Amino acid sequence: MTYRGIADDVQLATLTRILDEYCEQTGIEGSHPAREHLARRLIALFSGGIDSPDDIRMALDGIAKDWKPNGTHP
């Protein structure tokens, strides 16, 4: 049984894949501070009950718009 907000191995792999794909599509590299910020938000979204990959991506769109892929933050 999986409790709300607690990821099992499959869910954790899915969340990692979502983050990896999202960062690749938006040009956020592995060492960019935005990646860590998005990872924290992704976990918060999941912990809050948002577990649909599409819903998570839409929420990340709202968060990522404030980050620039060139390493600067507004």
N, C-alpha and C positions, 0 to 999 in steps of 0.2 A: 504494500500500500504506500502510495506517495502522498505526503501531506502538502497542503497548499504552501508554496514558498520554499519547499525543500526539494531540490533537484536530485533525481536519481541519476545513474550513470548515462542513460540514454538522453535524458533531458539536458544534462550538463554538456554532453557532446553536441546536442542540437544548438544550445545557447552559444557554445564556442564557435560552431560553424556559422551561425547568424552573425556574430561579431566579426569573424574573419572575412566573410563575404561582404558585409557592410563596409568595413574599413577598406577593403580592396576596391570596391565600387566608388567610394568617395575619395580615394587617394590618401587615406590616413595610414601612414606606415607604422610598423610595430613599435618604434621607439617614441612616437609622437604622444604628447600628453593627452590628446583627445581620445586616443584608444583606451587608456586607463579610465578616463572620465566616462566614456561610453560603456565600458565593461561594468563599472559601478552602477550606472543607471540601468543597464540591462538586468542586472541582478535585482535591483530595487523594483523594477517593473515586474519581473517574474515573482518576486516575493509578495508583491501586491496583488497577485492573481492574474496578471496578463501573461498568458502562456502560448498564445497563437503567434507563430513566426511573422505573419503579416502585420498583426497589431504591434508587435515589438518593433518591426522595421519602421512602421509609421511613427511610432513614438520616438525612435532614434532620429528620424528625419527632423523632428522638431528640436531635438537637442543638438544635433550636429551642425545645424545651420549657423550656429555661433562660433564654430571652429573653422580655421583655415588650414588646409593640408600642407602649407608651406612651412609650418612650424611656428607660426605666430598666432596669437590669440587676441581677439579684439579688446 
